[in-house]
Amino acid sequence: MNLQHLVKMANQIGDFFSTMPDRAQAEKDLAAHIKRFWEPRMRRALLEYVEQEGGSELSEIVLAAVKAHTADLQVAVQ
């Protein structure tokens, strides 16, 4: 999994949702988008990046959304 590509994609998604007037709803919708459209390996890599490295290359809204909605984004262990 190319982490830099995932970060870039997450930040592009964040750019879209950052235009919403309700910040809390934007973060919720951003997390829902990632959950809906990213495959489990991609979500797992993003969550690990935030947990282990702090997610410093993610935009503010993406990092906030991931932290606030980690439980929703977690992938079930198979």
N, CA, C and O atoms as a Tripos MOL2 file, in Angstrom:
@<TRIPOS>MOLECULE
protein
  312   311    78     0     0
PROTEIN
NO_CHARGES

@<TRIPOS>ATOM
      1 N           0.8520   -1.1740    0.0000 N.3       1 MET1
      2 CA          0.0000    0.0000    0.0000 C.3       1 MET1
      3 C           0.9000    1.2400    0.0000 C.2       1 MET1
      4 O           1.7620    1.3780    0.8670 O.2       1 MET1
      5 N           0.7060    2.1240   -0.9500 N.am      2 ASN2
      6 CA          1.4930    3.3360   -1.0550 C.3       2 ASN2
      7 C           0.8840    4.4080   -0.1380 C.2       2 ASN2
      8 O          -0.1410    5.0100   -0.4590 O.2       2 ASN2
      9 N           1.5280    4.6240    0.9870 N.am      3 LEU3
     10 CA          1.0070    5.5460    1.9920 C.3       3 LEU3
     11 C           0.8980    6.9710    1.4630 C.2       3 LEU3
     12 O          -0.0780    7.6620    1.7540 O.2       3 LEU3
     13 N           1.8790    7.4180    0.6950 N.am      4 GLN4
     14 CA          1.8380    8.7850    0.1650 C.3       4 GLN4
     15 C           0.6200    8.9830   -0.7360 C.2       4 GLN4
     16 O           0.0040   10.0490   -0.7380 O.2       4 GLN4
     17 N           0.2850    7.9570   -1.4920 N.am      5 HIS5
     18 CA         -0.8930    8.0430   -2.3580 C.3       5 HIS5
     19 C          -2.1730    8.1080   -1.5140 C.2       5 HIS5
     20 O          -3.0900    8.8650   -1.8320 O.2       5 HIS5
     21 N          -2.2310    7.3250   -0.4570 N.am      6 LEU6
     22 CA         -3.4020    7.3540    0.4290 C.3       6 LEU6
     23 C          -3.5600    8.7170    1.0920 C.2       6 LEU6
     24 O          -4.6680    9.2440    1.1970 O.2       6 LEU6
     25 N          -2.4470    9.2770    1.5360 N.am      7 VAL7
     26 CA         -2.4780   10.6030    2.1650 C.3       7 VAL7
     27 C          -2.9770   11.6450    1.1710 C.2       7 VAL7
     28 O          -3.8070   12.4900    1.5050 O.2       7 VAL7
     29 N          -2.4630   11.5740   -0.0490 N.am      8 LYS8
     30 CA         -2.8820   12.5260   -1.0820 C.3       8 LYS8
     31 C          -4.3810   12.4020   -1.3560 C.2       8 LYS8
     32 O          -5.0890   13.4060   -1.4350 O.2       8 LYS8
     33 N          -4.8590   11.1650   -1.4990 N.am      9 MET9
     34 CA         -6.2890   10.9520   -1.7510 C.3       9 MET9
     35 C          -7.1300   11.4420   -0.5760 C.2       9 MET9
     36 O          -8.1550   12.0930   -0.7750 O.2       9 MET9
     37 N          -6.7040   11.1330    0.6410 N.am     10 ALA10
     38 CA         -7.4500   11.5730    1.8290 C.3      10 ALA10
     39 C          -7.5110   13.0950    1.8870 C.2      10 ALA10
     40 O          -8.5560   13.6610    2.2070 O.2      10 ALA10
     41 N          -6.4150   13.7520    1.5840 N.am     11 ASN11
     42 CA         -6.3980   15.2140    1.6140 C.3      11 ASN11
     43 C          -7.2740   15.8150    0.5190 C.2      11 ASN11
     44 O          -7.8800   16.8660    0.7240 O.2      11 ASN11
     45 N          -7.3470   15.1660   -0.6360 N.am     12 GLN12
     46 CA         -8.2380   15.6420   -1.6940 C.3      12 GLN12
     47 C          -9.7020   15.5150   -1.2560 C.2      12 GLN12
     48 O         -10.5120   16.4060   -1.5110 O.2      12 GLN12
     49 N         -10.0240   14.4210   -0.6070 N.am     13 ILE13
     50 CA        -11.3710   14.2420   -0.0710 C.3      13 ILE13
     51 C         -11.6370   15.3150    0.9880 C.2      13 ILE13
     52 O         -12.7160   15.9060    1.0350 O.2      13 ILE13
     53 N         -10.6370   15.5530    1.8290 N.am     14 GLY14
     54 CA        -10.7550   16.5900    2.8510 C.3      14 GLY14
     55 C         -10.9930   17.9660    2.2700 C.2      14 GLY14
     56 O         -11.7580   18.7530    2.8290 O.2      14 GLY14
     57 N         -10.3410   18.2690    1.1420 N.am     15 ASP15
     58 CA        -10.5460   19.5660    0.4870 C.3      15 ASP15
     59 C         -12.0120   19.7510    0.1150 C.2      15 ASP15
     60 O         -12.5740   20.8340    0.2810 O.2      15 ASP15
     61 N         -12.6210   18.6860   -0.3890 N.am     16 PHE16
     62 CA        -14.0330   18.7650   -0.7550 C.3      16 PHE16
     63 C         -14.9080   19.0110    0.4780 C.2      16 PHE16
     64 O         -15.7380   19.9200    0.4840 O.2      16 PHE16
     65 N         -14.7210   18.2130    1.5010 N.am     17 PHE17
     66 CA        -15.5840   18.3090    2.6790 C.3      17 PHE17
     67 C         -15.2990   19.5540    3.5150 C.2      17 PHE17
     68 O         -16.1460   19.9610    4.3100 O.2      17 PHE17
     69 N         -14.1410   20.1600    3.3570 N.am     18 SER18
     70 CA        -13.8180   21.3590    4.1350 C.3      18 SER18
     71 C         -14.6690   22.5570    3.7320 C.2      18 SER18
     72 O         -14.7040   23.5550    4.4520 O.2      18 SER18
     73 N         -15.3480   22.4760    2.6060 N.am     19 THR19
     74 CA        -16.2010   23.5890    2.1730 C.3      19 THR19
     75 C         -17.5730   23.5710    2.8380 C.2      19 THR19
     76 O         -18.3410   24.5240    2.7060 O.2      19 THR19
     77 N         -17.8830   22.4950    3.5480 N.am     20 MET20
     78 CA        -19.1850   22.4070    4.2190 C.3      20 MET20
     79 C         -19.2170   23.3520    5.4180 C.2      20 MET20
     80 O         -18.2240   23.4610    6.1380 O.2      20 MET20
     81 N         -20.3330   24.0350    5.6450 N.am     21 PRO21
     82 CA        -20.3910   24.9980    6.7410 C.3      21 PRO21
     83 C         -20.3910   24.3630    8.1360 C.2      21 PRO21
     84 O         -19.8960   24.9720    9.0850 O.2      21 PRO21
     85 N         -20.9280   23.1690    8.2720 N.am     22 ASP22
     86 CA        -20.9930   22.4920    9.5670 C.3      22 ASP22
     87 C         -19.7860   21.5680    9.6910 C.2      22 ASP22
     88 O         -19.7520   20.4990    9.0820 O.2      22 ASP22
     89 N         -18.7990   21.9810   10.4770 N.am     23 ARG23
     90 CA        -17.5310   21.2390   10.5720 C.3      23 ARG23
     91 C         -17.7250   19.8160   11.1090 C.2      23 ARG23
     92 O         -17.1370   18.8720   10.5810 O.2      23 ARG23
     93 N         -18.5300   19.6590   12.1360 N.am     24 ALA24
     94 CA        -18.7540   18.3250   12.7120 C.3      24 ALA24
     95 C         -19.3990   17.3930   11.6820 C.2      24 ALA24
     96 O         -19.0170   16.2290   11.5640 O.2      24 ALA24
     97 N         -20.3700   17.9100   10.9480 N.am     25 GLN25
     98 CA        -21.0260   17.0980    9.9170 C.3      25 GLN25
     99 C         -20.0440   16.7800    8.7890 C.2      25 GLN25
    100 O         -20.0650   15.6800    8.2360 O.2      25 GLN25
    101 N         -19.1890   17.7400    8.4520 N.am     26 ALA26
    102 CA        -18.1900   17.5120    7.4100 C.3      26 ALA26
    103 C         -17.2440   16.3780    7.8010 C.2      26 ALA26
    104 O         -16.9220   15.5200    6.9800 O.2      26 ALA26
    105 N         -16.8030   16.3790    9.0520 N.am     27 GLU27
    106 CA        -15.9120   15.3160    9.5260 C.3      27 GLU27
    107 C         -16.6210   13.9630    9.5020 C.2      27 GLU27
    108 O         -16.0330   12.9530    9.1150 O.2      27 GLU27
    109 N         -17.8720   13.9490    9.9130 N.am     28 LYS28
    110 CA        -18.6460   12.7070    9.9080 C.3      28 LYS28
    111 C         -18.8300   12.1940    8.4780 C.2      28 LYS28
    112 O         -18.6660   11.0030    8.2130 O.2      28 LYS28
    113 N         -19.1690   13.0980    7.5650 N.am     29 ASP29
    114 CA        -19.3710   12.7090    6.1700 C.3      29 ASP29
    115 C         -18.0630   12.2770    5.5100 C.2      29 ASP29
    116 O         -18.0570   11.3610    4.6880 O.2      29 ASP29
    117 N         -16.9770   12.9210    5.8600 N.am     30 LEU30
    118 CA        -15.6620   12.5440    5.3300 C.3      30 LEU30
    119 C         -15.3190   11.1210    5.7550 C.2      30 LEU30
    120 O         -14.8930   10.3070    4.9350 O.2      30 LEU30
    121 N         -15.5010   10.8270    7.0240 N.am     31 ALA31
    122 CA        -15.2180    9.4770    7.5230 C.3      31 ALA31
    123 C         -16.1370    8.4540    6.8610 C.2      31 ALA31
    124 O         -15.7030    7.3530    6.5220 O.2      31 ALA31
    125 N         -17.3920    8.8130    6.6810 N.am     32 ALA32
    126 CA        -18.3430    7.9020    6.0300 C.3      32 ALA32
    127 C         -17.9370    7.6400    4.5890 C.2      32 ALA32
    128 O         -18.0660    6.5180    4.1000 O.2      32 ALA32
    129 N         -17.4530    8.6580    3.9150 N.am     33 HIS33
    130 CA        -16.9900    8.4960    2.5310 C.3      33 HIS33
    131 C         -15.8210    7.5170    2.4690 C.2      33 HIS33
    132 O         -15.8030    6.6140    1.6320 O.2      33 HIS33
    133 N         -14.8600    7.6960    3.3460 N.am     34 ILE34
    134 CA        -13.7040    6.7970    3.3710 C.3      34 ILE34
    135 C         -14.1510    5.3740    3.6900 C.2      34 ILE34
    136 O         -13.6810    4.4190    3.0720 O.2      34 ILE34
    137 N         -15.0420    5.2360    4.6380 N.am     35 LYS35
    138 CA        -15.5180    3.8960    4.9920 C.3      35 LYS35
    139 C         -16.2400    3.2410    3.8170 C.2      35 LYS35
    140 O         -16.0760    2.0460    3.5690 O.2      35 LYS35
    141 N         -17.0260    4.0160    3.1050 N.am     36 ARG36
    142 CA        -17.8400    3.4880    2.0200 C.3      36 ARG36
    143 C         -17.0170    3.1440    0.7760 C.2      36 ARG36
    144 O         -17.2870    2.1410    0.1170 O.2      36 ARG36
    145 N         -16.0270    3.9610    0.4540 N.am     37 PHE37
    146 CA        -15.3470    3.8140   -0.8250 C.3      37 PHE37
    147 C         -13.9170    3.2750   -0.7650 C.2      37 PHE37
    148 O         -13.3600    2.8880   -1.7930 O.2      37 PHE37
    149 N         -13.3320    3.2460    0.4060 N.am     38 TRP38
    150 CA        -11.9730    2.7050    0.5130 C.3      38 TRP38
    151 C         -12.0430    1.2490    0.9320 C.2      38 TRP38
    152 O         -12.8290    0.8830    1.8060 O.2      38 TRP38
    153 N         -11.2290    0.4300    0.3150 N.am     39 GLU39
    154 CA        -11.2010   -0.9760    0.7010 C.3      39 GLU39
    155 C         -10.5480   -1.1180    2.0780 C.2      39 GLU39
    156 O          -9.8310   -0.2170    2.5140 O.2      39 GLU39
    157 N         -10.7840   -2.2260    2.7590 N.am     40 PRO40
    158 CA        -10.2770   -2.4030    4.1240 C.3      40 PRO40
    159 C          -8.7710   -2.1860    4.2810 C.2      40 PRO40
    160 O          -8.3440   -1.5980    5.2740 O.2      40 PRO40
    161 N          -7.9660   -2.6400    3.3360 N.am     41 ARG41
    162 CA         -6.5070   -2.4390    3.4520 C.3      41 ARG41
    163 C          -6.1430   -0.9630    3.4570 C.2      41 ARG41
    164 O          -5.2310   -0.5450    4.1700 O.2      41 ARG41
    165 N          -6.8490   -0.1800    2.6690 N.am     42 MET42
    166 CA         -6.5760    1.2540    2.6010 C.3      42 MET42
    167 C          -6.9360    1.9200    3.9290 C.2      42 MET42
    168 O          -6.1650    2.7200    4.4580 O.2      42 MET42
    169 N          -8.1050    1.5870    4.4610 N.am     43 ARG43
    170 CA         -8.5170    2.1660    5.7490 C.3      43 ARG43
    171 C          -7.5650    1.7560    6.8520 C.2      43 ARG43
    172 O          -7.1890    2.5810    7.6850 O.2      43 ARG43
    173 N          -7.1700    0.4970    6.8690 N.am     44 ARG44
    174 CA         -6.2470    0.0000    7.8930 C.3      44 ARG44
    175 C          -4.9200    0.7730    7.8260 C.2      44 ARG44
    176 O          -4.3830    1.1760    8.8580 O.2      44 ARG44
    177 N          -4.4020    0.9750    6.6240 N.am     45 ALA45
    178 CA         -3.1390    1.6950    6.4590 C.3      45 ALA45
    179 C          -3.2640    3.1400    6.9460 C.2      45 ALA45
    180 O          -2.3480    3.6630    7.5810 O.2      45 ALA45
    181 N          -4.3890    3.7810    6.6500 N.am     46 LEU46
    182 CA         -4.6010    5.1570    7.0980 C.3      46 LEU46
    183 C          -4.6730    5.2340    8.6160 C.2      46 LEU46
    184 O          -4.0490    6.1000    9.2290 O.2      46 LEU46
    185 N          -5.4290    4.3340    9.2170 N.am     47 LEU47
    186 CA         -5.5420    4.3180   10.6790 C.3      47 LEU47
    187 C          -4.2000    4.0350   11.3420 C.2      47 LEU47
    188 O          -3.8660    4.6640   12.3470 O.2      47 LEU47
    189 N          -3.4310    3.1030   10.7990 N.am     48 GLU48
    190 CA         -2.1050    2.8030   11.3510 C.3      48 GLU48
    191 C          -1.1790    4.0040   11.2290 C.2      48 GLU48
    192 O          -0.3990    4.2870   12.1390 O.2      48 GLU48
    193 N          -1.2640    4.7110   10.1080 N.am     49 TYR49
    194 CA         -0.4430    5.9060    9.9120 C.3      49 TYR49
    195 C          -0.7640    6.9590   10.9760 C.2      49 TYR49
    196 O           0.1440    7.5680   11.5410 O.2      49 TYR49
    197 N          -2.0270    7.1690   11.2420 N.am     50 VAL50
    198 CA         -2.4150    8.1610   12.2530 C.3      50 VAL50
    199 C          -1.9890    7.6950   13.6390 C.2      50 VAL50
    200 O          -1.4560    8.4800   14.4240 O.2      50 VAL50
    201 N          -2.2200    6.4330   13.9400 N.am     51 GLU51
    202 CA         -1.8950    5.9090   15.2690 C.3      51 GLU51
    203 C          -0.3930    5.8620   15.5220 C.2      51 GLU51
    204 O           0.0640    6.2530   16.5960 O.2      51 GLU51
    205 N           0.3720    5.3940   14.5580 N.am     52 GLN52
    206 CA          1.8040    5.1710   14.7710 C.3      52 GLN52
    207 C           2.6670    6.3840   14.4570 C.2      52 GLN52
    208 O           3.7050    6.5900   15.0870 O.2      52 GLN52
    209 N           2.2410    7.1910   13.4810 N.am     53 GLU53
    210 CA          3.0840    8.3100   13.0610 C.3      53 GLU53
    211 C           2.4430    9.6780   13.2920 C.2      53 GLU53
    212 O           3.0660   10.7080   13.0350 O.2      53 GLU53
    213 N           1.2180    9.6880   13.7690 N.am     54 GLY54
    214 CA          0.5750   10.9540   14.0890 C.3      54 GLY54
    215 C          -0.1870   11.6020   12.9560 C.2      54 GLY54
    216 O          -0.9310   12.5560   13.1860 O.2      54 GLY54
    217 N          -0.0240   11.1120   11.7350 N.am     55 GLY55
    218 CA         -0.7730   11.6610   10.6070 C.3      55 GLY55
    219 C          -0.4080   13.0720   10.2340 C.2      55 GLY55
    220 O          -1.2620   13.8330    9.7800 O.2      55 GLY55
    221 N           0.8500   13.4410   10.4170 N.am     56 SER56
    222 CA          1.2720   14.8350   10.2170 C.3      56 SER56
    223 C           1.0980   15.3530    8.7940 C.2      56 SER56
    224 O           1.0250   16.5660    8.5960 O.2      56 SER56
    225 N           1.0310   14.4860    7.8140 N.am     57 GLU57
    226 CA          0.8710   14.9370    6.4250 C.3      57 GLU57
    227 C          -0.5870   15.0450    6.0100 C.2      57 GLU57
    228 O          -0.8860   15.4530    4.8880 O.2      57 GLU57
    229 N          -1.4920   14.6850    6.9030 N.am     58 LEU58
    230 CA         -2.9140   14.8160    6.6060 C.3      58 LEU58
    231 C          -3.3730   16.2390    6.9030 C.2      58 LEU58
    232 O          -2.8600   16.9000    7.8070 O.2      58 LEU58
    233 N          -4.3430   16.6910    6.1290 N.am     59 SER59
    234 CA         -4.8960   18.0160    6.3950 C.3      59 SER59
    235 C          -5.6290   17.9880    7.7430 C.2      59 SER59
    236 O          -5.9580   16.9230    8.2640 O.2      59 SER59
    237 N          -5.8710   19.1530    8.2800 N.am     60 GLU60
    238 CA         -6.4890   19.2710    9.6020 C.3      60 GLU60
    239 C          -7.8420   18.5670    9.6640 C.2      60 GLU60
    240 O          -8.1260   17.8590   10.6300 O.2      60 GLU60
    241 N          -8.6690   18.7500    8.6540 N.am     61 ILE61
    242 CA        -10.0070   18.1520    8.6830 C.3      61 ILE61
    243 C          -9.9400   16.6300    8.5630 C.2      61 ILE61
    244 O         -10.7270   15.9290    9.1980 O.2      61 ILE61
    245 N          -9.0170   16.1150    7.7620 N.am     62 VAL62
    246 CA         -8.8900   14.6610    7.6180 C.3      62 VAL62
    247 C          -8.4110   14.0500    8.9230 C.2      62 VAL62
    248 O          -8.9590   13.0470    9.3810 O.2      62 VAL62
    249 N          -7.4040   14.6420    9.5170 N.am     63 LEU63
    250 CA         -6.8790   14.1230   10.7750 C.3      63 LEU63
    251 C          -7.9490   14.1590   11.8610 C.2      63 LEU63
    252 O          -8.0970   13.2020   12.6210 O.2      63 LEU63
    253 N          -8.6870   15.2490   11.9340 N.am     64 ALA64
    254 CA         -9.7640   15.3490   12.9310 C.3      64 ALA64
    255 C         -10.8500   14.3060   12.6760 C.2      64 ALA64
    256 O         -11.3620   13.6980   13.6160 O.2      64 ALA64
    257 N         -11.2000   14.1000   11.4140 N.am     65 ALA65
    258 CA        -12.2360   13.1230   11.0720 C.3      65 ALA65
    259 C         -11.7940   11.7100   11.4190 C.2      65 ALA65
    260 O         -12.5740   10.9280   11.9620 O.2      65 ALA65
    261 N         -10.5560   11.3840   11.1110 N.am     66 VAL66
    262 CA        -10.0450   10.0420   11.4050 C.3      66 VAL66
    263 C         -10.0030    9.8150   12.9100 C.2      66 VAL66
    264 O         -10.4050    8.7540   13.3870 O.2      66 VAL66
    265 N          -9.5290   10.7860   13.6500 N.am     67 LYS67
    266 CA         -9.4510   10.6360   15.1020 C.3      67 LYS67
    267 C         -10.8390   10.5440   15.7360 C.2      67 LYS67
    268 O         -11.0570    9.7520   16.6520 O.2      67 LYS67
    269 N         -11.7720   11.3560   15.2450 N.am     68 ALA68
    270 CA        -13.1100   11.3730   15.8320 C.3      68 ALA68
    271 C         -13.9370   10.1430   15.4630 C.2      68 ALA68
    272 O         -14.8570    9.7680   16.1900 O.2      68 ALA68
    273 N         -13.6120    9.5240   14.3490 N.am     69 HIS69
    274 CA        -14.4270    8.4290   13.8450 C.3      69 HIS69
    275 C         -13.6220    7.1470   13.6200 C.2      69 HIS69
    276 O         -13.9420    6.3390   12.7480 O.2      69 HIS69
    277 N         -12.5790    6.9810   14.4190 N.am     70 THR70
    278 CA        -11.7370    5.7880   14.3070 C.3      70 THR70
    279 C         -12.5490    4.5120   14.4190 C.2      70 THR70
    280 O         -12.3460    3.5790   13.6420 O.2      70 THR70
    281 N         -13.4560    4.4580   15.3650 N.am     71 ALA71
    282 CA        -14.2430    3.2300   15.5690 C.3      71 ALA71
    283 C         -15.0530    2.8930   14.3270 C.2      71 ALA71
    284 O         -15.2000    1.7190   13.9880 O.2      71 ALA71
    285 N         -15.5730    3.8910   13.6510 N.am     72 ASP72
    286 CA        -16.3510    3.6590   12.4300 C.3      72 ASP72
    287 C         -15.4680    3.1810   11.2780 C.2      72 ASP72
    288 O         -15.9230    2.4350   10.4120 O.2      72 ASP72
    289 N         -14.2140    3.6110   11.2710 N.am     73 LEU73
    290 CA        -13.3140    3.2930   10.1650 C.3      73 LEU73
    291 C         -12.5640    1.9790   10.3530 C.2      73 LEU73
    292 O         -11.9930    1.4440    9.4030 O.2      73 LEU73
    293 N         -12.5660    1.4620   11.5760 N.am     74 GLN74
    294 CA        -11.8040    0.2470   11.8360 C.3      74 GLN74
    295 C         -12.3390   -0.9190   11.0240 C.2      74 GLN74
    296 O         -13.5360   -1.0510   10.7720 O.2      74 GLN74
    297 N         -11.4000   -1.7480   10.6320 N.am     75 VAL75
    298 CA        -11.6990   -2.9090    9.8160 C.3      75 VAL75
    299 C         -11.8070   -4.1140   10.7360 C.2      75 VAL75
    300 O         -10.9430   -4.3240   11.5880 O.2      75 VAL75
    301 N         -12.8410   -4.8930   10.5770 N.am     76 ALA76
    302 CA        -12.9990   -6.0940   11.3980 C.3      76 ALA76
    303 C         -11.8980   -7.0890   11.0970 C.2      76 ALA76
    304 O         -11.5580   -7.3220    9.9370 O.2      76 ALA76
    305 N         -11.3500   -7.6680   12.1330 N.am     77 VAL77
    306 CA        -10.3000   -8.6770   11.9810 C.3      77 VAL77
    307 C         -10.9440   -9.9620   11.4710 C.2      77 VAL77
    308 O         -11.9480  -10.4350   12.0050 O.2      77 VAL77
    309 N         -10.3420  -10.5040   10.4320 N.am     78 GLN78
    310 CA        -10.9190  -11.7150    9.8420 C.3      78 GLN78
    311 C         -10.1190  -12.9360   10.1930 C.2      78 GLN78
    312 O         -10.4650  -14.0420    9.7770 O.2      78 GLN78
@<TRIPOS>BOND
     1     1     2 1
     2     2     3 1
     3     3     4 2
     4     3     5 am
     5     5     6 1
     6     6     7 1
     7     7     8 2
     8     7     9 am
     9     9    10 1
    10    10    11 1
    11    11    12 2
    12    11    13 am
    13    13    14 1
    14    14    15 1
    15    15    16 2
    16    15    17 am
    17    17    18 1
    18    18    19 1
    19    19    20 2
    20    19    21 am
    21    21    22 1
    22    22    23 1
    23    23    24 2
    24    23    25 am
    25    25    26 1
    26    26    27 1
    27    27    28 2
    28    27    29 am
    29    29    30 1
    30    30    31 1
    31    31    32 2
    32    31    33 am
    33    33    34 1
    34    34    35 1
    35    35    36 2
    36    35    37 am
    37    37    38 1
    38    38    39 1
    39    39    40 2
    40    39    41 am
    41    41    42 1
    42    42    43 1
    43    43    44 2
    44    43    45 am
    45    45    46 1
    46    46    47 1
    47    47    48 2
    48    47    49 am
    49    49    50 1
    50    50    51 1
    51    51    52 2
    52    51    53 am
    53    53    54 1
    54    54    55 1
    55    55    56 2
    56    55    57 am
    57    57    58 1
    58    58    59 1
    59    59    60 2
    60    59    61 am
    61    61    62 1
    62    62    63 1
    63    63    64 2
    64    63    65 am
    65    65    66 1
    66    66    67 1
    67    67    68 2
    68    67    69 am
    69    69    70 1
    70    70    71 1
    71    71    72 2
    72    71    73 am
    73    73    74 1
    74    74    75 1
    75    75    76 2
    76    75    77 am
    77    77    78 1
    78    78    79 1
    79    79    80 2
    80    79    81 am
    81    81    82 1
    82    82    83 1
    83    83    84 2
    84    83    85 am
    85    85    86 1
    86    86    87 1
    87    87    88 2
    88    87    89 am
    89    89    90 1
    90    90    91 1
    91    91    92 2
    92    91    93 am
    93    93    94 1
    94    94    95 1
    95    95    96 2
    96    95    97 am
    97    97    98 1
    98    98    99 1
    99    99   100 2
   100    99   101 am
   101   101   102 1
   102   102   103 1
   103   103   104 2
   104   103   105 am
   105   105   106 1
   106   106   107 1
   107   107   108 2
   108   107   109 am
   109   109   110 1
   110   110   111 1
   111   111   112 2
   112   111   113 am
   113   113   114 1
   114   114   115 1
   115   115   116 2
   116   115   117 am
   117   117   118 1
   118   118   119 1
   119   119   120 2
   120   119   121 am
   121   121   122 1
   122   122   123 1
   123   123   124 2
   124   123   125 am
   125   125   126 1
   126   126   127 1
   127   127   128 2
   128   127   129 am
   129   129   130 1
   130   130   131 1
   131   131   132 2
   132   131   133 am
   133   133   134 1
   134   134   135 1
   135   135   136 2
   136   135   137 am
   137   137   138 1
   138   138   139 1
   139   139   140 2
   140   139   141 am
   141   141   142 1
   142   142   143 1
   143   143   144 2
   144   143   145 am
   145   145   146 1
   146   146   147 1
   147   147   148 2
   148   147   149 am
   149   149   150 1
   150   150   151 1
   151   151   152 2
   152   151   153 am
   153   153   154 1
   154   154   155 1
   155   155   156 2
   156   155   157 am
   157   157   158 1
   158   158   159 1
   159   159   160 2
   160   159   161 am
   161   161   162 1
   162   162   163 1
   163   163   164 2
   164   163   165 am
   165   165   166 1
   166   166   167 1
   167   167   168 2
   168   167   169 am
   169   169   170 1
   170   170   171 1
   171   171   172 2
   172   171   173 am
   173   173   174 1
   174   174   175 1
   175   175   176 2
   176   175   177 am
   177   177   178 1
   178   178   179 1
   179   179   180 2
   180   179   181 am
   181   181   182 1
   182   182   183 1
   183   183   184 2
   184   183   185 am
   185   185   186 1
   186   186   187 1
   187   187   188 2
   188   187   189 am
   189   189   190 1
   190   190   191 1
   191   191   192 2
   192   191   193 am
   193   193   194 1
   194   194   195 1
   195   195   196 2
   196   195   197 am
   197   197   198 1
   198   198   199 1
   199   199   200 2
   200   199   201 am
   201   201   202 1
   202   202   203 1
   203   203   204 2
   204   203   205 am
   205   205   206 1
   206   206   207 1
   207   207   208 2
   208   207   209 am
   209   209   210 1
   210   210   211 1
   211   211   212 2
   212   211   213 am
   213   213   214 1
   214   214   215 1
   215   215   216 2
   216   215   217 am
   217   217   218 1
   218   218   219 1
   219   219   220 2
   220   219   221 am
   221   221   222 1
   222   222   223 1
   223   223   224 2
   224   223   225 am
   225   225   226 1
   226   226   227 1
   227   227   228 2
   228   227   229 am
   229   229   230 1
   230   230   231 1
   231   231   232 2
   232   231   233 am
   233   233   234 1
   234   234   235 1
   235   235   236 2
   236   235   237 am
   237   237   238 1
   238   238   239 1
   239   239   240 2
   240   239   241 am
   241   241   242 1
   242   242   243 1
   243   243   244 2
   244   243   245 am
   245   245   246 1
   246   246   247 1
   247   247   248 2
   248   247   249 am
   249   249   250 1
   250   250   251 1
   251   251   252 2
   252   251   253 am
   253   253   254 1
   254   254   255 1
   255   255   256 2
   256   255   257 am
   257   257   258 1
   258   258   259 1
   259   259   260 2
   260   259   261 am
   261   261   262 1
   262   262   263 1
   263   263   264 2
   264   263   265 am
   265   265   266 1
   266   266   267 1
   267   267   268 2
   268   267   269 am
   269   269   270 1
   270   270   271 1
   271   271   272 2
   272   271   273 am
   273   273   274 1
   274   274   275 1
   275   275   276 2
   276   275   277 am
   277   277   278 1
   278   278   279 1
   279   279   280 2
   280   279   281 am
   281   281   282 1
   282   282   283 1
   283   283   284 2
   284   283   285 am
   285   285   286 1
   286   286   287 1
   287   287   288 2
   288   287   289 am
   289   289   290 1
   290   290   291 1
   291   291   292 2
   292   291   293 am
   293   293   294 1
   294   294   295 1
   295   295   296 2
   296   295   297 am
   297   297   298 1
   298   298   299 1
   299   299   300 2
   300   299   301 am
   301   301   302 1
   302   302   303 1
   303   303   304 2
   304   303   305 am
   305   305   306 1
   306   306   307 1
   307   307   308 2
   308   307   309 am
   309   309   310 1
   310   310   311 1
   311   311   312 2
@<TRIPOS>SUBSTRUCTURE
     1 MET1         2 RESIDUE 1 A MET
     2 ASN2         6 RESIDUE 1 A ASN
     3 LEU3        10 RESIDUE 1 A LEU
     4 GLN4        14 RESIDUE 1 A GLN
     5 HIS5        18 RESIDUE 1 A HIS
     6 LEU6        22 RESIDUE 1 A LEU
     7 VAL7        26 RESIDUE 1 A VAL
     8 LYS8        30 RESIDUE 1 A LYS
     9 MET9        34 RESIDUE 1 A MET
    10 ALA10       38 RESIDUE 1 A ALA
    11 ASN11       42 RESIDUE 1 A ASN
    12 GLN12       46 RESIDUE 1 A GLN
    13 ILE13       50 RESIDUE 1 A ILE
    14 GLY14       54 RESIDUE 1 A GLY
    15 ASP15       58 RESIDUE 1 A ASP
    16 PHE16       62 RESIDUE 1 A PHE
    17 PHE17       66 RESIDUE 1 A PHE
    18 SER18       70 RESIDUE 1 A SER
    19 THR19       74 RESIDUE 1 A THR
    20 MET20       78 RESIDUE 1 A MET
    21 PRO21       82 RESIDUE 1 A PRO
    22 ASP22       86 RESIDUE 1 A ASP
    23 ARG23       90 RESIDUE 1 A ARG
    24 ALA24       94 RESIDUE 1 A ALA
    25 GLN25       98 RESIDUE 1 A GLN
    26 ALA26      102 RESIDUE 1 A ALA
    27 GLU27      106 RESIDUE 1 A GLU
    28 LYS28      110 RESIDUE 1 A LYS
    29 ASP29      114 RESIDUE 1 A ASP
    30 LEU30      118 RESIDUE 1 A LEU
    31 ALA31      122 RESIDUE 1 A ALA
    32 ALA32      126 RESIDUE 1 A ALA
    33 HIS33      130 RESIDUE 1 A HIS
    34 ILE34      134 RESIDUE 1 A ILE
    35 LYS35      138 RESIDUE 1 A LYS
    36 ARG36      142 RESIDUE 1 A ARG
    37 PHE37      146 RESIDUE 1 A PHE
    38 TRP38      150 RESIDUE 1 A TRP
    39 GLU39      154 RESIDUE 1 A GLU
    40 PRO40      158 RESIDUE 1 A PRO
    41 ARG41      162 RESIDUE 1 A ARG
    42 MET42      166 RESIDUE 1 A MET
    43 ARG43      170 RESIDUE 1 A ARG
    44 ARG44      174 RESIDUE 1 A ARG
    45 ALA45      178 RESIDUE 1 A ALA
    46 LEU46      182 RESIDUE 1 A LEU
    47 LEU47      186 RESIDUE 1 A LEU
    48 GLU48      190 RESIDUE 1 A GLU
    49 TYR49      194 RESIDUE 1 A TYR
    50 VAL50      198 RESIDUE 1 A VAL
    51 GLU51      202 RESIDUE 1 A GLU
    52 GLN52      206 RESIDUE 1 A GLN
    53 GLU53      210 RESIDUE 1 A GLU
    54 GLY54      214 RESIDUE 1 A GLY
    55 GLY55      218 RESIDUE 1 A GLY
    56 SER56      222 RESIDUE 1 A SER
    57 GLU57      226 RESIDUE 1 A GLU
    58 LEU58      230 RESIDUE 1 A LEU
    59 SER59      234 RESIDUE 1 A SER
    60 GLU60      238 RESIDUE 1 A GLU
    61 ILE61      242 RESIDUE 1 A ILE
    62 VAL62      246 RESIDUE 1 A VAL
    63 LEU63      250 RESIDUE 1 A LEU
    64 ALA64      254 RESIDUE 1 A ALA
    65 ALA65      258 RESIDUE 1 A ALA
    66 VAL66      262 RESIDUE 1 A VAL
    67 LYS67      266 RESIDUE 1 A LYS
    68 ALA68      270 RESIDUE 1 A ALA
    69 HIS69      274 RESIDUE 1 A HIS
    70 THR70      278 RESIDUE 1 A THR
    71 ALA71      282 RESIDUE 1 A ALA
    72 ASP72      286 RESIDUE 1 A ASP
    73 LEU73      290 RESIDUE 1 A LEU
    74 GLN74      294 RESIDUE 1 A GLN
    75 VAL75      298 RESIDUE 1 A VAL
    76 ALA76      302 RESIDUE 1 A ALA
    77 VAL77      306 RESIDUE 1 A VAL
    78 GLN78      310 RESIDUE 1 A GLN
